[in-house]
């Protein structure tokens, strides 16, 4: 039998309970997981387009900025997401003709995109509550002065 320190055992139990409650909420219609708009990056794209219509490279620059450069988008991945989001009716695009330079596709949020953004906000609030609960657990069991990575 392997020895597991009491603090680690309590943490594992707590995280397991959070996970089980998250699964329960997802499968029993409590609204927590019912954002069907895709991942966090897609949610950030919706946020960017809510502020103003933008072309692909503007979106990539803004993604980099609002994630404090934690996410450096690959153009191919972003354009694939944009196409899929457009297919799902979350945004529309039109070509912007330039007299000098390259024409570019400008993306605009649709009403369905605004709805998905609102649903995404609810998902983020739910995840934040889970993280706040986990932080409170760590503070209670390991002290307020815990530094990132200290367990």
C-alpha positions as CSV (number, residue, x, y, z in Angstrom):
1,X,0.0,0.0,0.0
2,X,1.3,3.4,-1.0
3,X,1.5,6.2,1.7
4,X,-0.3,9.4,0.6
5,X,0.1,12.4,2.8
6,X,-3.1,13.6,4.4
7,X,-3.0,17.0,2.7
8,X,-2.6,15.5,-0.7
9,X,-5.3,12.9,0.0
10,X,-7.7,15.7,1.0
11,X,-6.8,17.7,-2.2
12,X,-7.4,14.6,-4.4
13,X,-10.7,14.0,-2.7
14,X,-11.7,17.7,-3.1
15,X,-10.7,17.8,-6.8
16,X,-12.5,14.6,-7.4
17,X,-15.7,16.0,-5.8
18,X,-15.4,19.1,-7.9
19,X,-15.0,17.1,-11.1
20,X,-18.0,14.8,-10.2
21,X,-20.2,17.9,-9.4
22,X,-19.1,19.5,-12.7
23,X,-20.0,16.3,-14.6
24,X,-23.3,16.2,-12.8
25,X,-24.1,19.8,-13.7
26,X,-23.2,19.2,-17.3
27,X,-25.4,16.1,-17.7
28,X,-28.3,17.3,-15.7
29,X,-29.0,20.6,-17.4
30,X,-27.9,23.1,-14.8
31,X,-26.6,25.5,-17.5
32,X,-23.0,25.3,-16.4
33,X,-21.7,23.4,-19.5
34,X,-24.2,24.3,-22.1
35,X,-22.0,26.7,-24.0
36,X,-21.9,25.0,-27.4
37,X,-19.8,27.6,-29.0
38,X,-16.5,25.7,-28.8
39,X,-13.4,26.4,-26.8
40,X,-12.0,29.4,-25.0
41,X,-10.3,30.8,-28.1
42,X,-13.6,30.8,-30.0
43,X,-15.2,32.6,-27.1
44,X,-12.4,35.2,-27.3
45,X,-13.0,35.6,-31.0
46,X,-16.7,36.2,-30.3
47,X,-15.6,38.9,-27.8
48,X,-13.3,40.6,-30.2
49,X,-15.9,40.7,-32.9
50,X,-18.5,42.0,-30.5
51,X,-16.4,45.1,-30.1
52,X,-15.9,45.6,-33.8
53,X,-15.8,43.8,-37.2
54,X,-12.3,42.7,-37.9
55,X,-10.2,40.8,-40.4
56,X,-8.2,37.7,-39.6
57,X,-4.9,39.3,-38.7
58,X,-6.6,41.9,-36.5
59,X,-8.3,39.1,-34.7
60,X,-4.9,37.3,-34.2
61,X,-3.2,40.4,-33.0
62,X,-6.1,41.0,-30.5
63,X,-6.0,37.4,-29.3
64,X,-2.3,37.8,-28.6
65,X,-2.9,41.1,-26.7
66,X,-5.9,40.0,-24.6
67,X,-4.2,36.7,-23.6
68,X,-1.1,38.7,-22.5
69,X,0.8,36.8,-25.2
70,X,0.0,33.4,-23.5
71,X,-1.6,32.4,-26.8
72,X,0.2,33.1,-30.0
73,X,-2.3,32.1,-32.7
74,X,-1.4,30.1,-35.8
75,X,-3.0,31.7,-38.8
76,X,-4.3,28.3,-40.1
77,X,-5.9,27.4,-36.8
78,X,-7.6,30.8,-36.5
79,X,-8.9,30.8,-40.1
80,X,-10.2,27.3,-39.7
81,X,-12.1,28.4,-36.5
82,X,-13.5,31.4,-38.3
83,X,-14.8,29.3,-41.2
84,X,-16.4,26.9,-38.8
85,X,-17.9,29.7,-36.7
86,X,-19.3,31.2,-40.0
87,X,-20.7,27.8,-41.0
88,X,-22.5,27.6,-37.6
89,X,-24.0,31.1,-38.2
90,X,-22.1,32.8,-35.4
91,X,-20.5,35.3,-37.7
92,X,-20.6,36.5,-41.3
93,X,-17.8,37.7,-43.5
94,X,-17.5,39.9,-46.6
95,X,-14.6,40.9,-48.7
96,X,-13.2,44.3,-48.2
97,X,-11.8,45.7,-51.4
98,X,-8.7,47.8,-51.2
99,X,-7.5,50.1,-53.9
100,X,-3.9,49.5,-52.8
101,X,-2.9,46.3,-51.1
102,X,-4.5,43.0,-50.6
103,X,-8.3,42.5,-50.3
104,X,-9.3,41.0,-47.0
105,X,-12.2,39.2,-45.5
106,X,-13.9,41.1,-42.6
107,X,-15.8,39.1,-40.0
108,X,-18.9,40.4,-38.2
109,X,-20.8,38.9,-35.3
110,X,-24.4,37.7,-35.9
111,X,-27.3,37.6,-33.4
112,X,-26.5,33.9,-33.0
113,X,-22.9,34.9,-32.2
114,X,-24.1,37.4,-29.5
115,X,-26.2,34.6,-28.0
116,X,-23.2,32.2,-28.0
117,X,-21.1,34.9,-26.3
118,X,-23.7,35.3,-23.6
119,X,-23.8,31.5,-23.1
120,X,-20.0,31.5,-23.0
121,X,-20.1,34.1,-20.2
122,X,-22.2,31.8,-18.1
123,X,-19.8,28.9,-18.7
124,X,-16.9,31.1,-17.7
125,X,-18.7,32.2,-14.5
126,X,-19.3,28.6,-13.5
127,X,-15.7,27.7,-14.1
128,X,-14.5,30.7,-12.1
129,X,-16.7,29.6,-9.2
130,X,-15.0,26.2,-9.3
131,X,-11.6,27.7,-9.4
132,X,-12.4,30.1,-6.5
133,X,-13.6,27.1,-4.5
134,X,-10.4,25.3,-5.2
135,X,-8.3,28.3,-4.2
136,X,-10.3,28.6,-0.9
137,X,-9.6,24.9,-0.2
138,X,-5.9,25.4,-0.7
139,X,-5.8,28.5,1.4
140,X,-7.7,26.7,4.2
141,X,-5.5,23.6,4.1
142,X,-2.1,25.0,3.1
143,X,-2.1,28.6,4.3
144,X,-2.8,32.0,2.7
145,X,0.9,32.6,1.9
146,X,1.0,29.7,-0.5
147,X,3.0,30.5,-3.7
148,X,2.1,29.1,-7.1
149,X,3.5,25.6,-7.2
150,X,3.9,25.1,-3.5
151,X,1.9,22.2,-2.2
